[in-house]
């Protein structure tokens, strides 16, 4: 185990001014990749959110029932889903692994479980968003085609939406990611108070959103989703800056 790992540090080259000890080439590469991933999560994630809003044509009834978007624009949904994949999902794997290196010595078993939860979030969410990016636009084009069986296409699209939006994004994903945020926040809060508290807040809000989605509390669910988007943007930007500066987490 390297000195940097013994200090609970994932990044750094200097042992002064709040920076870490020397790290190996693998840790340095992971840190750099995670920094890029954090900025990608914040930037491209914001783009994805805007694209989904545009897909729903800023209509409140479509937000309440995303299955109604079958009459919307297929290209927008496809781009929204793809940017979602490369912002809110795949980058999280790199981020989770880099943070694991930083905080694992503080509570090895809990951190390992939390990291598995984060990877589970990435895998489940990626499968869902890939299905949405491929099958969703195809159904929308079929729905708009002359002579199409709109009723059966709408039913199939609704099933896809229920599985991806309700089953994955609003139930399984927040349970897994919320647990990871709570663990990360709890273990980093002593050294990075504001950032750690922000992580714990994200975890709590994600968990609150689960019953809101399950019981159909649309307004509360959407409000909590908006809070997660804003707080997640700030958290990811701060993480990217910390990793880029090789600071202690």
N, C-alpha and C positions, 0 to 999 in steps of 0.2 A: 504494500500500500504506500503510495507516495505521500510526501509531507502535505501537499495540497489536499489530499483526500482525508488525512488525519485531522485537518483543520475544518473539515466540512465544506471545502471550497471546490468549486468546479472550474474556476478560471483564474488566471493571473500569472504574473511573472515576477512581481516584486513583493517582498514581505513587509512593506511599509505603507502608511497612509491608507489603511483599509483595503489593501490589495492582497492577492493570494501569493503563495509560493509558486515555484516553478512547476509547470505541468508537462506531461508527456505529449508527444505529437498527436496521439489519438484523442486525448482530452481537449487539446487546443483545436483540433479539427471539429470536434463535436460542439465546442463552445461557439466557434465561428458560424457553423451551420445553424445552431439554435438561435443565434442573434439574428441571422437573416430570416429564419423561420418566424421569429417574433414580429419583426417588422412586416413580413409578408402577411401574417395573421391580421395585424392591425390595418394595413393598407388595402390589401385585396379583400379582406373581410368586409370593409366598408363598401367597397364596390359591389360585392355580392349582395349585401343588404339592399342597396339602391336598386339593383337589377331585379330582385324579388319584388320590391315595392312596385317597380314599373310593370312587372309581369301581372301583378294584381290590379294594375291600372288605377291605383290609389283609391280603390273602392272598398268601403268598410265591410260590405257584405261578402266580398271575396276574401278579405282577411279573416272574417269569422268562419267562413266555409271555403277553404282553398280549392276544394273540388270544383267550384264554379269557374275556376280559371281555365277549364277545358276550352272555353270560348275565347281565351286570350291569345297572346302571341307565342308561338312555339320557339322561335329563335331566342327570345328573351329568357324563357324558362331554361333553355339549354345552357346559355351563357351564365345565368344565375347559378345553376347547379354546378357547373364546372368551376366557376370561381369560388364557390362554397367549398368544393372538394380541396382546392389548392390553397385555401386560407384557413378555414375553421377545422379542417380534419388532418390532412397529411402533415402540415407543419407542427401540429401538436405532438406528434410522435417524437420528433427531434427535441422539442422543448422539454417533454417529459423525461426523456433519457438524460438530457443535460442537467436538469434539476435533480434527478436521482443521484447523479455523481456528486452534486453539491451537498445534499442534505442527508444522504443515506447513513452516514456515521452517527447521526443524531437519534435515529430510531430505525434500524435496518429493516425489521420485519414490516412495520407499518408503511414505510416508504416503498418497499417492494410491492406490497399489496396495492398501494395507491397508484404506482406506476402501471401495474397490470390493469387497473381500472381505466387509466388514461388510454392505454393501448387498446383496450376493449372498446372504449368510446370511438377511437379512430377507426377501428375495423368495422364496427357496426354502422357508424355514420357514413363511412366511405361507401359501403355496400348500398346503403339507402340512397345516397345522393347520386351514385353512378346509375342506379336503376331509374331515378327520376330524370337524369340527364339523357338517358337513351330511350326509355319507354314513354316518358311524359310527352315530349315534343311529337313523337310519332302518333300518339293518340290524339293530340290536338290537331294535327294535320288531317288525320282521318275524320275527325269530327267536322272539320270545315269542308271536306271534299263533297262534291255534288253527289246526291243520292246516298250519302252515308247513313248508316243506322245510328243516328245520334244518341238514341236512348241506351243502347248497349255499350257504345263507346264511352258515354258519360259514366255508366256504372263501373266500367273497367278503370277509368281514370280516378274515380272516387276511391276505389279499392286501393290503388297505388298511393293516393294521397293519404288515406287512413293509415296505411302501413308505415310510410316514410315520415309524414308529419306527426301523426298522433302516436304511433307505436315506437318509433325510433327517436325522432327529434324532440318530442315533448314528454317522453317517458323514460326510456332506457338511457339515452344520451345524458340528460341532466342528472340522473342518479349516479352514473359512473363519473362524469366530469365533476359534479359537485363534490363527491367524496375526495377526489384528487385535489381540488382547490382547497378544501378544508384542511387536508393534511399539509399541503405545501404552505398555506398561510400560517398554520399553527407552528410549524417548525422554522419558518423564516421570520416570523414576527419579532422575536427578540433582537435580531440584528437589523432587519429592514421593517421597522414598525408599520409605517404607512402602507407599504407594498404588501406586507403580510396580512394586515387587516383588510385590505382591498381584496386579496385572494379569498379570505374567509367569508367576506361579504358576498362575493360571487358564488361561492359554494352554497351559502345559505339561500340566496335568491334562486339559484337553480333548483334546489330541493323544494322550495315553496311553489315553484312553477309546476311541479309534478301533479299534486292534487288539483291545482287549478285547471290543468289540462284534462285530467281524468274525469273530473266532475263537470266539465263543460263551462267553467267560469271564464268566458271568452275575454271580457274586459281585463280581468286580473291577470290572466295568462299573457295577453298581449302587452300589458303594462310591464310585467316582470321580464318578458323577452326584450323589451326596449331597454330596461335597466341593465340587463346582462350585456347587451350590445355596447352600451356606452361605457360601462365599467370594464368590460373585457378589452375594449380599444385602449383605454388608459393603462390597464395592467400590462398589456402586450408591449406597448411603447416603452414603458418603464423597464420591463424585462430586457428588451432589445438594447436599451442604453446601458443597463448594468452589465450585460454580457459583452457588449462591445468595449466597455471600459475595463473588463476583466475584474469586476468588483466582486466582493464577497456577498453571497446571498444569505 
